[in-house]
């Protein structure tokens, strides 16, 4: 008996393997759109990078300075070291701020901001002296944190002098000069405003023996920088109760004393 013909064998093979699957409609257009989108992302990213770093447009043309009181704007610009023509985006604002504080100790804080499209702003806060220390014929400014930040030729009007009257066995060798300076600052900051205007000098004999020399020959024994608020309240009351007294002692605020007339 004759076997199946070639045509019959082909038909059987088609039945086993099933019909041919047509390609998915729209597959190539979707793929092409994805490629186009990826190219757009790459081109946009590259263009943005070029615009920020390589273009001639977003570059430094001016450096503005604000907040200076003693320093000049030229001094701040020079210390900042910002090159005209530098890409704004490439500037390290933290590094600029650190450089300013290092080169100009008078600066307490500084905010460095980009002012698009062509500027850099330097907003400076200078240290304010609360005490003056005599040193080799000159005067060192001390701020409210006890930082000695500048030396000037003449004492500043309205800023009390810090005077040392340390015994040979005490003082810096026991507490350290920086610690004693901070204590003197604490005292100065705690004194009532009405009294602070009259302070001529702050005399440090030891950590817990700090006194104030006021105008008119009056003195205040303050003690240490501790319990400053209580001492301020006590001193105000004591001065009202004894307006003609010349010497006041609030080193123990619960047992104040006044004397002289």
Order of alpha helices (4+ residues) and beta strands (2+ residues): alpha-alpha-beta-alpha-alpha-beta-beta-beta-beta-beta-beta-alpha-alpha-alpha-beta-beta-beta-alpha-beta-beta
